[in-house]
Amino acid sequence: MNRKELTEKVKECIKASLSDVKIVSNLNDDTPLISEDGKAGVFDNSLCVLEVTAGLVTEFEIDPSIFKKESFKTVSTLVDTIEEALNKK
């Protein structure tokens, strides 16, 4: 799977876990996922992070321990984390 396909799959997992259609329809690689430095993130609480993580673990058959806080900075950093895990398989 190339990076573009991986990014689209990750965005699909995020969209499936969130109910705010306005936010998820505007997802791009630099979209902040968690609030940081005064910037609002897509995830409004830790339950969103857990739901997305569960979806990603299932979709990509990866270990949830690969995810760190930094993984959820943006869509791109989340893809980086998953891509790294998949390359180690």
Secondary structure as UniProt FT lines:
FT   HELIX           3..17
FT   HELIX           21..24
FT   TURN            25..26
FT   TURN            29..30
FT   TURN            37..38
FT   HELIX           46..60
FT   HELIX           64..66
FT   HELIX           69..72
FT   HELIX           75..88
//
